[in-house]
C-alpha cells in the first residue's frame, strides 16, 4: 500500500449544470425551488439557480473515496461541513483536501487519516469548509475487524456511551 503523508493534497474541478443540479436535488427529495425554478431563483437575492448542499458535499466526500481507494480499501469514518456561500447550479467548482495527520492502526490493519477540505467557487472564495476522517486499509480486513466497537477506540464519536 502507498503510505499516506501529512500535507498531501488532492483536488478536482467540477462543472455543474442546472439540469443535473435539479435532477440530483429531486433524487434526494430536496424540493426547494432554488434548485428547480429559475424564475423563482431570479426573484431572490441569489438571482439564479443554486446547487443543493447534498450534491456539492457528495462530490467533495466522493473525492476522498476515489483518491484513497487507489491505495486499498477505504472507509469514511466521519465528515463535518460548514456552508459559507452559495454555489450556483451553473458554476465550475474546485474540490480540495489536505491530509492533516496520519496514525497507524495495526488493530484495524490500516491508517486513520484526518483531513481538512473545502469547495472553492470560480472566484476563488471558499463556499464550503470541511473536515473528515477516513480509514485506509492495508488489505481487505475481515469484517469483524471493522465493527463499531473496534472503530470506537479510534473514533470517540462512535462510542456507545457518547451523548450528542
Backbone torsions as a table, in degrees:
resi	resn	phi	psi	omega
1	UNK	NA	141.2	174.3
2	UNK	-74.0	126.6	-179.4
3	UNK	-72.9	141.7	176.3
4	UNK	-85.8	138.2	-177.5
5	UNK	-116.6	138.6	171.7
6	UNK	-56.8	147.2	-179.5
7	UNK	77.9	0.7	174.6
8	UNK	-65.3	139.2	180.0
9	UNK	-124.3	147.5	172.1
10	UNK	-148.7	150.2	-173.9
11	UNK	-155.6	168.5	175.9
12	UNK	-154.5	153.6	175.7
13	UNK	-109.3	144.3	-176.8
14	UNK	-139.9	127.9	175.2
15	UNK	-97.7	117.1	179.7
16	UNK	-84.7	152.6	178.0
17	UNK	-130.2	137.5	-176.6
18	UNK	-54.6	-43.0	-179.3
19	UNK	-64.2	-40.8	179.0
20	UNK	-68.7	-37.7	178.7
21	UNK	-64.5	-42.1	178.0
22	UNK	-65.0	-42.4	179.4
23	UNK	-64.1	-41.3	178.4
24	UNK	-63.2	-47.8	179.6
25	UNK	-57.8	-43.6	178.1
26	UNK	-62.0	-42.7	-177.7
27	UNK	-62.0	-30.7	-179.5
28	UNK	-99.0	6.2	176.2
29	UNK	83.6	18.0	179.7
30	UNK	-91.2	103.7	-176.6
31	UNK	-96.8	11.1	179.4
32	UNK	-55.8	123.5	-178.2
33	UNK	-63.2	-15.5	175.9
34	UNK	-63.1	-16.9	-180.0
35	UNK	-102.2	-10.3	-169.9
36	UNK	-126.7	-29.8	-169.5
37	UNK	-116.6	100.3	-176.6
38	UNK	-61.0	-37.3	-180.0
39	UNK	-65.4	-44.3	177.2
40	UNK	-62.2	-48.2	-178.9
41	UNK	-59.1	-37.3	179.8
42	UNK	-64.5	-24.7	-179.4
43	UNK	-86.7	0.0	-179.1
44	UNK	-103.5	175.9	178.4
45	UNK	-65.3	-16.2	-179.2
46	UNK	-81.3	-27.1	175.2
47	UNK	70.1	-9.8	176.1
48	UNK	-157.5	171.7	-176.0
49	UNK	-61.3	144.0	176.4
50	UNK	-107.5	148.7	167.5
51	UNK	-76.9	148.3	-179.5
52	UNK	-79.3	151.6	177.0
53	UNK	-57.1	-43.9	177.9
54	UNK	-59.5	-33.8	179.6
55	UNK	-68.7	-49.7	-175.7
56	UNK	-67.2	-40.2	179.4
57	UNK	-71.5	-31.8	175.7
58	UNK	-60.7	-42.3	177.7
59	UNK	-64.3	-40.6	-179.7
60	UNK	-64.8	-45.9	179.6
61	UNK	-68.1	-37.4	179.0
62	UNK	-61.9	-31.0	178.4
63	UNK	-61.8	-35.5	177.6
64	UNK	-64.8	-42.5	179.4
65	UNK	-64.2	-44.8	179.6
66	UNK	-62.4	-41.1	-177.5
67	UNK	-69.5	-54.1	-173.2
68	UNK	-78.2	-24.6	-180.0
69	UNK	-70.3	-10.7	172.7
70	UNK	-70.4	-18.4	-176.4
71	UNK	-99.6	-21.0	-176.0
72	UNK	161.6	-174.9	177.9
73	UNK	-64.0	139.2	-175.7
74	UNK	-129.7	140.9	179.9
75	UNK	-135.2	124.1	174.8
76	UNK	-74.0	129.0	-179.4
77	UNK	-99.6	-42.5	177.8
78	UNK	-162.0	149.1	176.5
79	UNK	-142.3	147.3	177.8
80	UNK	-134.7	137.0	178.3
81	UNK	-132.7	152.1	174.5
82	UNK	-131.5	122.9	179.4
83	UNK	-85.6	121.2	-176.4
84	UNK	-107.5	-38.1	-177.2
85	UNK	-143.9	155.2	178.7
86	UNK	-69.9	149.8	172.9
87	UNK	-114.8	123.0	-176.8
88	UNK	-78.5	150.4	-175.4
89	UNK	-69.9	-9.8	179.9
90	UNK	-118.3	24.5	-173.0
91	UNK	-100.9	152.6	170.3
92	UNK	-98.1	124.6	-176.5
93	UNK	-117.4	157.9	176.2
94	UNK	-115.8	125.8	178.2
95	UNK	-98.5	127.9	-175.9
96	UNK	-135.4	141.9	174.0
97	UNK	-133.6	146.7	175.0
98	UNK	-128.0	130.5	174.8
99	UNK	-77.2	120.7	-178.7
100	UNK	-90.8	-45.0	179.5
101	UNK	-153.3	157.7	179.2
102	UNK	-135.5	128.1	177.3
103	UNK	-123.6	127.4	174.3
104	UNK	-67.1	141.4	176.6
105	UNK	-133.1	85.3	179.4
106	UNK	-57.7	-34.6	-179.1
107	UNK	-62.3	-35.5	178.6
108	UNK	-98.9	4.6	177.0
109	UNK	59.3	45.8	179.8
110	UNK	-176.8	-154.9	-178.3
111	UNK	-123.0	138.6	170.2
112	UNK	-94.7	121.4	-174.6
113	UNK	-115.7	122.3	174.9
114	UNK	-96.9	137.2	-172.0
115	UNK	-130.4	154.8	167.9
116	UNK	-125.9	135.0	-177.2
117	UNK	-141.0	174.7	176.8
118	UNK	-163.2	163.7	169.6
119	UNK	-116.7	123.5	178.0
120	UNK	-101.6	139.6	176.0
121	UNK	-77.6	172.2	178.4
122	UNK	-56.3	-32.8	-178.4
123	UNK	-85.5	4.7	177.0
124	UNK	92.1	-11.4	179.3
125	UNK	-69.1	146.9	175.5
126	UNK	-78.7	121.9	178.5
127	UNK	-95.2	-35.2	-178.8
128	UNK	-137.3	131.6	172.1
129	UNK	-103.9	150.0	-177.0
130	UNK	-149.1	155.1	169.2
131	UNK	-132.6	151.2	179.1
132	UNK	-152.5	163.1	174.8
133	UNK	-140.4	128.6	-179.7
134	UNK	-130.5	158.1	172.4
135	UNK	-109.8	123.7	175.3
136	UNK	-110.8	114.3	-173.5
137	UNK	-89.8	146.4	178.2
138	UNK	-67.3	-36.1	178.6
139	UNK	-155.0	175.5	177.5
140	UNK	-68.1	107.2	-179.2
141	UNK	-82.0	150.8	175.0
142	UNK	-57.2	147.1	-176.1
143	UNK	-55.3	-37.6	-177.8
144	UNK	-62.9	-22.1	177.2
145	UNK	-71.8	-15.2	-174.9
146	UNK	-108.2	24.1	179.3
147	UNK	-69.5	157.8	179.4
148	UNK	-59.2	-38.2	-179.6
149	UNK	-60.6	-41.1	-179.7
150	UNK	-74.5	-37.4	178.0
151	UNK	-67.4	-28.9	-176.7
152	UNK	-65.1	-22.8	176.1
153	UNK	-63.8	-39.9	-178.7
154	UNK	-87.7	-23.5	-172.5
155	UNK	-129.3	94.6	-176.1
156	UNK	-61.1	-21.0	179.5
157	UNK	-69.8	-18.4	179.6
158	UNK	-94.9	-2.0	-179.7
159	UNK	-63.9	140.3	-178.0
160	UNK	-67.1	-26.9	-176.4
161	UNK	-90.8	5.1	-179.0
162	UNK	-86.2	129.7	176.4
163	UNK	-94.2	143.9	178.3
164	UNK	-93.3	NA	NA
